[in-house]
Amino acid sequence: MSATVEFFWDPASPYTYLAATQIEALAARHGARVQWKPFLIGKAFEATGNKMPATVPAKAQYMFKDLQLWSRHYQVPFRFPKQFPINGITAMRMACALPEAAVGAFALAVMRAYWAEGADITQNEVLQALAGGLGHDGPALLARTQEPEVKERLKTNTEEAIRRGAFGAPSLFVGERLFWGNDRLGLLEEVLAGRL
């Protein structure tokens, strides 16, 4: 039976974007599948007493340089957006309204738009266009973000992530083993390969 990598993501996190550009290929190398789960990073911060790195001046200064290095290492585009931080709740609710198999492509499109192209993903028309570009009915998907079951799915994902130990994003699980952060992908791969 192949392993599942549960990828808890919030588009507000730059390290989540970086990890998102790599996770599908990493999982495929080991016959694993990725289950994309949107969750609210702010609620995880609140529940665990964690803080956004950019609010700590020394961390922020380091982080801006670190993100550039990682983007060059992965050979993916990256530029810090004008609007930061942002509230990605509508994008994540749209993801919750999609069939599970379609969530990964949408998540990556949203994060690429924000972290590589500077798009304002808090704007409904931007999100509708991203969904439409993937073959979805953007207005219908946006309308579904107001449905109680869609809102509940995001809330449930967030509560699940916190209950299992998540305190930031990206939070990735293989079974009950948590891997936090883009820089843990190497360790996650070693586990999938059976070397750790």
N, C-alpha and C positions, 0 to 999 in steps of 0.2 A: 504494500500500500504506500503510495507516495505521500511525502510530507506536505503540510500546508504551512505557509508563512502568512500569518495574520499581520497585515500592515495597517496600523492605526495612524491616520494622517489628518492634518489640518493644513490648508493651503497657506496659512499665515506664517508657517515655519520654513525658513530657507533651507535648513538641513533636510527637512522632509522632501522638498523639491529635489535636492541632489540625490537623496536615496531613491526617490521614485524613478529617477532616470536609469537606475541600475538594477532595481529589484527583480523585474521580470526576467531579464537575461540571467541573473545570478540563480534564481530559482530553477529556470529551465535547464541550466547546466547540471542540476542534480535531480531532475525529474520531479521537482516540487511545483506546487501551484501557489499563487498569491491570492489571498482574500483581502480585498481593499475595504477598510472600515473607517469611514469618516468619524471623527470625534472632536470634541471641543477642548483644545489645548488649555484655554483659559480656565476651564473648570478643573482640569488636572492640576494646574498651578495652584488654584485656590485650595483644593483638597489636600495637597501635599506640602504647601508652604514654599513651593518652588517659585522662581522669578524668571521672567523673560530675560535672556542674557543681555539684550540690548539696553536694559535698564541699569546695568552695572557698568559704569564707565570703562573700567579696565577690560572687562569681558567684551564690551561693544567694540573697542578699538582693535582687540585681537580678532574678533569674529569677522569684521569686514575684510581683513586681509586673508583670513582662513578660508572664507567662502570663495574668494577669487582663486586661491590655490586649488581647492577641491574642484571647482568648475574647469580649471585647466587640466587637472589630473584626469577627470572624466571626459574631457573634451565636449562639454555641453555649454551652451550659452548661459550667461548669468549677468544681470545688472540689478543693483539695488533699486527697488521701486521708489517713486516719489511719495506714494501713500504707504506709510508704515508706522505702526502696525495697522492691520486691517481686520475687519470682522468677516470671516468667510462663511458665516452660518447659512446664507442662502445657497451658496455653491454646494455646501455639504448636504443640505436638505435635498437639493436636486440629485445629488449622488445617491441619497437614500431612496429616491423615487425610481431609480433605474433598476433594471434587472442586474443581478450580481455580476454577470459576465461583462457588463458594459461599464462598470464603475471605474476600473483601472484606467481605461482610455480617457474617460471624462476627467478623472482626477489629474492625470498627467497633463491634459490639455489646459485645465484651469491653472495649474501650477506653472506651466511653461508660459502661459499668457502673462501671469503676474511677475514671475521671477526672471524671465528672459526677455519679454517684450514690453514690459511696463504697463500692461493693461490694468484698468481699474476693475477688478473682479467683484467689487461691491455693487456694480451697476447691472441692473437686470438685462439691459440690452446686450451687454458684453457676454453674460452667461448664456443668454438665448442663442447668440451667434455661435458660441463655442459648442453648445449642444447640437445646433443645426449642422455645424460642420462635421459632426460625427454621425449624422443621419437621424438624429432625434428631433422630435417636434418641440422646439425650444419653448414657445409660449405654453404649451400643455404641460411640459415638465416644470416650468416655473410655477404654474398654477397649482401643481401637486405639492409644492413646498408648504402650502397652508393646510394640507390634510393632517388630521390628528395622528394617523398611523405613521406618516412620514416623519413628523416632528418627534414622535415617540421612538422611532428607530434610531435617530441621532442621539437622543437622550440615553437610550439603552446602551448604545455603543460606548458612550462616554462613561457611564456608570460601570460598565464591564471593564473598560480599560483601567480605570482607577482601582477597582476591586482587585484586579490582577497585578497591580503594582506600577502602572504607568504614571509618570510624573512629568512627562514632556513628550515632544514629538521629534522625529518619528519614534513610535514604539512598535517593535516587531516581536511577535511571539512565534516560537516553534514549540508546540505543546504548551507547557506552562513556563518555559524559559523565555525571559524577557531580554531583548537586545535593544538598548536605547541609543539612538543617534546614528547618523550617517556613518560615523567612524567605527561602528561595530559591525558593519557588513562583512568584513573579513572574518570576524569570529563566527558570525552566523553561517557563513559559507563553510567554515571548517566543521561546524556541527552537522550541517546538511551532508557533507562529504564523509561523515563518520570518523573524522580524525580527532575530534574533541568530544 
